[in-house]
Protein backbone atom coordinates (compact mmCIF):
# COMPACT_ATOMS: atom_id res chain seq x y z
CA UNK A 1 0.00 0.00 0.00
CA UNK A 2 1.23 3.48 -0.77
CA UNK A 3 0.48 6.03 1.91
CA UNK A 4 -0.21 9.68 1.14
CA UNK A 5 3.05 10.70 2.84
CA UNK A 6 5.06 8.18 0.81
CA UNK A 7 3.40 9.43 -2.36
CA UNK A 8 4.25 13.03 -1.45
CA UNK A 9 7.88 12.08 -0.85
CA UNK A 10 8.25 10.53 -4.31
CA UNK A 11 7.97 11.99 -7.74
CA UNK A 12 4.22 11.78 -8.40
CA UNK A 13 4.94 11.54 -12.13
CA UNK A 14 6.41 8.08 -11.58
CA UNK A 15 3.04 6.79 -10.36
CA UNK A 16 1.18 8.39 -13.27
CA UNK A 17 3.61 6.79 -15.74
CA UNK A 18 3.05 3.41 -14.08
CA UNK A 19 -0.73 3.86 -14.25
CA UNK A 20 -0.51 4.67 -17.96
CA UNK A 21 1.48 1.49 -18.61
CA UNK A 22 -0.89 -0.76 -16.65
CA UNK A 23 -3.59 -2.72 -18.44
CA UNK A 24 -6.52 -1.01 -16.71
CA UNK A 25 -9.01 -3.12 -18.65
CA UNK A 26 -7.65 -6.30 -17.06
CA UNK A 27 -9.22 -5.71 -13.64
CA UNK A 28 -12.29 -7.82 -12.95
CA UNK A 29 -14.86 -5.00 -12.94
CA UNK A 30 -13.36 -2.90 -15.76
CA UNK A 31 -15.82 -1.07 -18.01
CA UNK A 32 -13.72 -2.34 -20.93
CA UNK A 33 -15.00 -5.84 -20.16
CA UNK A 34 -18.65 -4.85 -19.67
CA UNK A 35 -21.06 -6.49 -19.69
CA UNK A 36 -19.41 -8.76 -17.15
CA UNK A 37 -20.20 -12.42 -17.65
CA UNK A 38 -20.92 -14.18 -14.38
CA UNK A 39 -22.35 -17.48 -13.27
CA UNK A 40 -26.11 -17.66 -13.28
CA UNK A 41 -27.78 -18.17 -9.89
CA UNK A 42 -27.55 -21.76 -8.62
CA UNK A 43 -25.01 -22.80 -11.27
CA UNK A 44 -21.43 -23.97 -10.67
CA UNK A 45 -22.09 -23.78 -6.92
CA UNK A 46 -19.82 -26.72 -6.09
CA UNK A 47 -16.96 -25.31 -8.17
CA UNK A 48 -17.33 -21.86 -6.58
CA UNK A 49 -17.37 -23.39 -3.08
CA UNK A 50 -14.15 -25.23 -3.95
CA UNK A 51 -12.59 -21.97 -5.12
CA UNK A 52 -13.68 -20.18 -1.93
CA UNK A 53 -12.00 -22.95 0.08
CA UNK A 54 -8.81 -22.58 -1.95
CA UNK A 55 -8.85 -18.84 -1.29
CA UNK A 56 -9.04 -19.51 2.46
CA UNK A 57 -5.86 -21.62 2.26
CA UNK A 58 -3.17 -19.24 3.60
CA UNK A 59 -0.43 -21.22 1.83
CA UNK A 60 -1.99 -20.66 -1.60
CA UNK A 61 -1.14 -17.36 -3.27
CA UNK A 62 -2.58 -17.83 -6.78
CA UNK A 63 -5.65 -19.60 -8.14
CA UNK A 64 -5.32 -20.40 -11.84
CA UNK A 65 -8.44 -21.38 -13.80
CA UNK A 66 -7.94 -23.40 -16.98
CA UNK A 67 -10.34 -25.03 -19.41
CA UNK A 68 -11.51 -25.35 -22.99
CA UNK A 69 -12.46 -22.27 -24.97
CA UNK A 70 -16.05 -21.30 -24.20
CA UNK A 71 -16.25 -23.48 -21.07
CA UNK A 72 -17.11 -20.54 -18.79
CA UNK A 73 -13.70 -19.72 -17.28
CA UNK A 74 -14.33 -15.96 -17.47
CA UNK A 75 -17.77 -16.29 -15.89
CA UNK A 76 -16.36 -18.41 -13.06
CA UNK A 77 -13.39 -16.08 -12.62
CA UNK A 78 -15.64 -12.99 -12.50
CA UNK A 79 -18.03 -14.60 -10.00
CA UNK A 80 -15.08 -15.71 -7.86
CA UNK A 81 -13.40 -12.27 -8.03
CA UNK A 82 -16.69 -10.53 -7.23
CA UNK A 83 -17.17 -12.72 -4.14
CA UNK A 84 -13.62 -12.00 -2.98
CA UNK A 85 -14.12 -8.27 -3.59
CA UNK A 86 -17.38 -8.20 -1.60
CA UNK A 87 -15.71 -10.02 1.31
CA UNK A 88 -12.65 -7.74 1.26
CA UNK A 89 -10.30 -10.53 0.17
CA UNK A 90 -9.51 -9.64 -3.44
CA UNK A 91 -5.82 -8.86 -3.87
CA UNK A 92 -5.76 -8.58 -7.65
CA UNK A 93 -6.95 -9.97 -10.96
CA UNK A 94 -5.83 -10.00 -14.55
CA UNK A 95 -8.35 -10.90 -17.24
CA UNK A 96 -6.57 -11.68 -20.53
CA UNK A 97 -8.12 -10.74 -23.87
CA UNK A 98 -7.49 -11.59 -27.50
CA UNK A 99 -9.23 -8.36 -28.50
CA UNK A 100 -6.94 -5.99 -26.57
CA UNK A 101 -3.20 -6.38 -27.14
CA UNK A 102 -2.28 -4.81 -23.76
CA UNK A 103 -3.92 -7.70 -21.98
N, CA, C and O of each residue as an XYZ file, in Angstrom:
412
protein
N       0.847     -1.155      0.000
C       0.000      0.000      0.000
C       0.903      1.231      0.000
O       1.951      1.254      0.645
N       0.483      2.225     -0.719
C       1.227      3.482     -0.772
C       0.461      4.488      0.073
O      -0.711      4.763     -0.181
N       1.122      5.026      1.064
C       0.481      6.029      1.912
C       0.601      7.393      1.254
O       1.432      7.600      0.370
N      -0.238      8.321      1.695
C      -0.206      9.676      1.144
C       1.149     10.325      1.377
O       1.659     11.031      0.507
N       1.740     10.089      2.557
C       3.046     10.696      2.837
C       4.131     10.107      1.951
O       5.019     10.830      1.497
N       4.074      8.803      1.698
C       5.061      8.175      0.815
C       4.893      8.698     -0.603
O       5.879      8.918     -1.307
N       3.660      8.895     -1.023
C       3.398      9.434     -2.363
C       3.958     10.847     -2.474
O       4.564     11.199     -3.486
N       3.757     11.654     -1.438
C       4.246     13.030     -1.447
C       5.766     13.091     -1.486
O       6.339     14.025     -2.046
N       6.416     12.102     -0.897
C       7.880     12.083     -0.848
C       8.498     11.622     -2.159
O       9.694     11.819     -2.371
N       7.723     11.019     -3.034
C       8.251     10.528     -4.309
C       7.816     11.457     -5.426
O       6.992     12.352     -5.235
N       8.372     11.228     -6.560
C       7.972     11.988     -7.742
C       6.618     11.444     -8.196
O       6.543     10.322     -8.698
N       5.566     12.212     -8.028
C       4.220     11.782     -8.400
C       4.113     11.366     -9.847
O       3.258     10.552    -10.193
N       4.971     11.914    -10.710
C       4.943     11.543    -12.128
C       5.257     10.070    -12.341
O       4.765      9.461    -13.291
N       6.067      9.497    -11.469
C       6.405      8.080    -11.581
C       5.146      7.241    -11.481
O       4.970      6.301    -12.256
N       4.271      7.559    -10.549
C       3.043      6.788    -10.361
C       2.093      6.973    -11.535
O       1.411      6.026    -11.927
N       2.033      8.177    -12.103
C       1.179      8.393    -13.273
C       1.695      7.598    -14.467
O       0.910      7.030    -15.225
N       3.017      7.559    -14.632
C       3.606      6.789    -15.736
C       3.293      5.305    -15.575
O       2.983      4.620    -16.550
N       3.375      4.812    -14.339
C       3.046      3.407    -14.081
C       1.577      3.140    -14.399
O       1.252      2.126    -15.017
N       0.699      4.030    -13.987
C      -0.733      3.856    -14.249
C      -1.026      3.831    -15.742
O      -1.893      3.082    -16.193
N      -0.313      4.638    -16.505
C      -0.508      4.667    -17.960
C      -0.064      3.358    -18.609
O      -0.644      2.928    -19.606
N       0.959      2.730    -18.046
C       1.484      1.488    -18.611
C       0.671      0.270    -18.201
O       0.755     -0.769    -18.856
N      -0.107      0.370    -17.144
C      -0.891     -0.760    -16.649
C      -2.058     -1.060    -17.581
O      -2.589     -0.161    -18.233
N      -2.444     -2.296    -17.639
C      -3.594     -2.718    -18.436
C      -4.855     -2.544    -17.583
O      -5.339     -3.495    -16.968
N      -5.373     -1.320    -17.557
C      -6.522     -1.008    -16.708
C      -7.738     -1.888    -17.025
O      -8.534     -2.186    -16.135
N      -7.881     -2.296    -18.269
C      -9.013     -3.122    -18.649
C      -8.931     -4.550    -18.146
O      -9.875     -5.318    -18.333
N      -7.833     -4.928    -17.515
C      -7.646     -6.300    -17.058
C      -8.253     -6.552    -15.681
O      -8.376     -7.707    -15.274
N      -8.633     -5.503    -14.957
C      -9.219     -5.711    -13.638
C     -10.623     -6.299    -13.791
O     -11.276     -6.097    -14.815
N     -11.076     -7.013    -12.789
C     -12.290     -7.819    -12.945
C     -13.536     -7.000    -13.250
O     -14.420     -7.481    -13.959
N     -13.632     -5.779    -12.736
C     -14.857     -4.995    -12.943
C     -14.647     -3.824    -13.905
O     -15.358     -2.822    -13.835
N     -13.671     -3.955    -14.799
C     -13.365     -2.901    -15.762
C     -14.536     -2.658    -16.711
O     -15.200     -3.598    -17.147
N     -14.776     -1.398    -17.022
C     -15.823     -1.068    -18.005
C     -15.464     -1.602    -19.387
O     -16.347     -1.833    -20.213
N     -14.169     -1.798    -19.644
C     -13.722     -2.336    -20.927
C     -14.260     -3.747    -21.148
O     -14.444     -4.174    -22.288
N     -14.510     -4.463    -20.068
C     -14.997     -5.843    -20.164
C     -16.515     -5.941    -20.072
O     -17.066     -7.034    -20.200
N     -17.197     -4.831    -19.854
C     -18.653     -4.852    -19.671
C     -19.337     -5.282    -20.974
O     -18.839     -4.952    -22.050
N     -20.439     -5.994    -20.916
C     -21.060     -6.494    -19.690
C     -20.259     -7.671    -19.127
O     -19.727     -8.493    -19.873
N     -20.189     -7.730    -17.824
C     -19.412     -8.759    -17.147
C     -20.180    -10.078    -17.146
O     -21.315    -10.150    -16.673
N     -19.550    -11.105    -17.677
C     -20.197    -12.420    -17.647
C     -19.989    -13.004    -16.258
O     -18.882    -12.961    -15.721
N     -21.029    -13.539    -15.688
C     -20.921    -14.177    -14.376
C     -21.799    -15.409    -14.359
O     -22.666    -15.585    -15.215
N     -21.564    -16.251    -13.381
C     -22.347    -17.480    -13.266
C     -23.799    -17.137    -12.947
O     -24.078    -16.257    -12.133
N     -24.700    -17.832    -13.587
C     -26.115    -17.656    -13.282
C     -26.400    -18.197    -11.887
O     -25.689    -19.077    -11.403
N     -27.441    -17.672    -11.237
C     -27.777    -18.171     -9.891
C     -27.957    -19.686     -9.877
O     -28.564    -20.257    -10.783
N     -27.435    -20.318     -8.860
C     -27.554    -21.762     -8.618
C     -26.827    -22.614     -9.655
O     -27.151    -23.788     -9.832
N     -25.830    -22.019    -10.350
C     -25.006    -22.804    -11.267
C     -23.572    -22.785    -10.759
O     -23.141    -21.825    -10.122
N     -22.853    -23.837    -11.041
C     -21.435    -23.970    -10.672
C     -21.188    -23.747     -9.181
O     -20.102    -23.329     -8.779
N     -22.200    -24.028     -8.368
C     -22.090    -23.781     -6.920
C     -20.979    -24.600     -6.281
O     -20.242    -24.089     -5.438
N     -20.851    -25.857     -6.669
C     -19.817    -26.718     -6.094
C     -18.420    -26.202     -6.460
O     -17.531    -26.136     -5.611
N     -18.243    -25.842     -7.718
C     -16.962    -25.307     -8.165
C     -16.616    -24.017     -7.417
O     -15.485    -23.847     -6.963
N     -17.577    -23.121     -7.289
C     -17.327    -21.863     -6.585
C     -17.009    -22.103     -5.110
O     -16.145    -21.429     -4.549
N     -17.691    -23.048     -4.481
C     -17.371    -23.386     -3.080
C     -15.935    -23.898     -2.969
O     -15.212    -23.550     -2.035
N     -15.530    -24.737     -3.941
C     -14.146    -25.229     -3.946
C     -13.155    -24.075     -4.089
O     -12.119    -24.055     -3.425
N     -13.472    -23.129     -4.943
C     -12.594    -21.967     -5.120
C     -12.530    -21.123     -3.853
O     -11.461    -20.637     -3.484
N     -13.675    -20.945     -3.182
C     -13.679    -20.178     -1.929
C     -12.796    -20.867     -0.891
O     -12.085    -20.203     -0.136
N     -12.844    -22.195     -0.854
C     -12.005    -22.951      0.083
C     -10.526    -22.764     -0.247
O      -9.701    -22.590      0.650
N     -10.197    -22.800     -1.539
C      -8.812    -22.583     -1.948
C      -8.338    -21.194     -1.538
O      -7.191    -21.018     -1.129
N      -9.218    -20.218     -1.649
C      -8.850    -18.844     -1.291
C      -8.598    -18.712      0.206
O      -7.828    -17.850      0.629
N      -9.236    -19.552      1.006
C      -9.036    -19.511      2.459
C      -7.730    -20.175      2.878
O      -7.278    -19.996      4.009
N      -7.118    -20.942      1.974
C      -5.857    -21.623      2.264
C      -4.734    -20.584      2.278
O      -4.372    -20.048      1.231
N      -4.188    -20.302      3.446
C      -3.174    -19.244      3.598
C      -1.869    -19.563      2.870
O      -1.075    -18.660      2.606
N      -1.640    -20.837      2.542
C      -0.425    -21.219      1.828
C      -0.537    -20.936      0.326
O       0.473    -20.805     -0.365
N      -1.761    -20.844     -0.164
C      -1.992    -20.657     -1.597
C      -1.994    -19.164     -1.902
O      -2.674    -18.386     -1.232
N      -1.237    -18.773     -2.907
C      -1.141    -17.365     -3.275
C      -1.875    -17.048     -4.571
O      -2.343    -15.925     -4.763
N      -1.980    -18.037     -5.467
C      -2.581    -17.825     -6.783
C      -3.570    -18.951     -7.064
O      -3.302    -20.112     -6.755
N      -4.698    -18.607     -7.645
C      -5.649    -19.604     -8.137
C      -5.705    -19.411     -9.642
O      -6.051    -18.332    -10.124
N      -5.364    -20.455    -10.381
C      -5.316    -20.403    -11.837
C      -6.459    -21.245    -12.375
O      -6.595    -22.413    -12.008
N      -7.280    -20.670    -13.238
C      -8.436    -21.379    -13.798
C      -8.140    -21.694    -15.253
O      -7.858    -20.795    -16.045
N      -8.205    -22.971    -15.604
C      -7.935    -23.404    -16.979
C      -9.108    -24.224    -17.498
O      -9.846    -24.829    -16.720
N      -9.274    -24.239    -18.809
C     -10.336    -25.026    -19.409
C     -10.444    -24.747    -20.892
O      -9.773    -23.861    -21.421
N     -11.288    -25.505    -21.555
C     -11.509    -25.352    -22.993
C     -12.097    -23.974    -23.302
O     -12.737    -23.354    -22.452
N     -11.874    -23.517    -24.506
C     -12.461    -22.268    -24.974
C     -13.982    -22.348    -24.879
O     -14.587    -23.324    -25.322
N     -14.587    -21.334    -24.309
C     -16.049    -21.303    -24.201
C     -16.618    -22.108    -23.057
O     -17.836    -22.266    -22.966
N     -15.763    -22.629    -22.169
C     -16.253    -23.482    -21.075
C     -16.755    -22.689    -19.867
O     -17.287    -23.275    -18.923
N     -16.591    -21.358    -19.887
C     -17.109    -20.545    -18.788
C     -16.052    -20.071    -17.803
O     -16.387    -19.645    -16.698
N     -14.783    -20.140    -18.186
C     -13.704    -19.715    -17.275
C     -13.867    -18.260    -16.850
O     -13.710    -17.937    -15.672
N     -14.181    -17.384    -17.798
C     -14.326    -15.959    -17.470
C     -15.511    -15.726    -16.545
O     -15.430    -14.905    -15.632
N     -16.600    -16.432    -16.768
C     -17.771    -16.294    -15.894
C     -17.451    -16.760    -14.480
O     -17.825    -16.107    -13.506
N     -16.762    -17.885    -14.371
C     -16.365    -18.410    -13.063
C     -15.382    -17.439    -12.399
O     -15.515    -17.116    -11.219
N     -14.401    -16.982    -13.169
C     -13.392    -16.076    -12.617
C     -14.029    -14.773    -12.140
O     -13.673    -14.266    -11.076
N     -14.973    -14.224    -12.918
C     -15.640    -12.991    -12.499
C     -16.451    -13.226    -11.228
O     -16.378    -12.430    -10.292
N     -17.215    -14.302    -11.187
C     -18.034    -14.597    -10.003
C     -17.158    -14.788     -8.772
O     -17.494    -14.318     -7.686
N     -16.035    -15.478     -8.945
C     -15.085    -15.708     -7.858
C     -14.470    -14.377     -7.409
O     -14.425    -14.089     -6.213
N     -14.001    -13.573     -8.355
C     -13.399    -12.274     -8.027
C     -14.411    -11.359     -7.351
O     -14.072    -10.644     -6.408
N     -15.648    -11.380     -7.828
C     -16.689    -10.534     -7.234
C     -16.945    -10.933     -5.782
O     -17.099    -10.071     -4.917
N     -16.991    -12.229     -5.518
C     -17.170    -12.718     -4.144
C     -16.007    -12.254     -3.261
O     -16.220    -11.757     -2.155
N     -14.778    -12.421     -3.759
C     -13.616    -12.000     -2.978
C     -13.627    -10.485     -2.741
O     -13.266    -10.021     -1.659
N     -14.036     -9.732     -3.738
C     -14.122     -8.272     -3.587
C     -15.147     -7.902     -2.513
O     -14.872     -7.076     -1.642
N     -16.325     -8.516     -2.582
C     -17.385     -8.203     -1.602
C     -16.991     -8.565     -0.180
O     -17.451     -7.934      0.772
N     -16.134     -9.588     -0.025
C     -15.714    -10.015      1.314
C     -14.407     -9.354      1.747
O     -13.888     -9.652      2.822
N     -13.870     -8.452      0.911
C     -12.650     -7.739      1.255
C     -11.387     -8.574      1.117
O     -10.372     -8.269      1.743
N     -11.436     -9.623      0.304
C     -10.297    -10.530      0.168
C      -9.661    -10.546     -1.217
O      -8.792    -11.377     -1.483
N     -10.072     -9.656     -2.094
C      -9.513     -9.644     -3.442
C      -8.215     -8.857     -3.459
O      -8.203     -7.660     -3.169
N      -7.120     -9.531     -3.800
C      -5.818     -8.865     -3.874
C      -5.584     -8.320     -5.275
O      -5.045     -7.223     -5.421
N      -5.966     -9.043     -6.287
C      -5.765     -8.583     -7.655
C      -6.272     -9.583     -8.662
O      -6.445    -10.763     -8.355
N      -6.508     -9.106     -9.864
C      -6.954     -9.970    -10.957
C      -6.284     -9.510    -12.237
O      -5.795     -8.384    -12.328
N      -6.269    -10.376    -13.209
C      -5.831     -9.997    -14.553
C      -6.621    -10.842    -15.528
O      -6.399    -12.048    -15.636
N      -7.547    -10.210    -16.240
C      -8.351    -10.905    -17.238
C      -7.706    -10.679    -18.605
O      -7.658     -9.550    -19.094
N      -7.211    -11.756    -19.220
C      -6.573    -11.682    -20.528
C      -7.628    -11.473    -21.604
O      -8.808    -11.754    -21.394
N      -7.189    -10.973    -22.768
C      -8.116    -10.736    -23.874
C      -7.390    -10.883    -25.203
O      -6.262    -10.415    -25.360
N      -8.030    -11.524    -26.140
C      -7.492    -11.587    -27.503
C      -7.735    -10.263    -28.221
O      -6.978     -9.871    -29.109
N      -8.796     -9.590    -27.822
C      -9.226     -8.362    -28.501
C      -8.312     -7.180    -28.191
O      -8.112     -6.319    -29.048
N      -7.758     -7.124    -26.987
C      -6.940     -5.990    -26.572
C      -5.502     -6.455    -26.352
O      -5.231     -7.271    -25.471
N      -4.588     -5.929    -27.161
C      -3.197     -6.378    -27.136
C      -2.509     -6.135    -25.789
O      -1.610     -6.891    -25.421
N      -2.914     -5.093    -25.046
C      -2.275     -4.810    -23.761
C      -2.597     -5.868    -22.718
O      -1.899     -5.963    -21.708
N      -3.625     -6.657    -22.935
C      -3.924     -7.702    -21.976
C      -4.004     -9.055    -22.641
O      -4.250    -10.058    -21.971
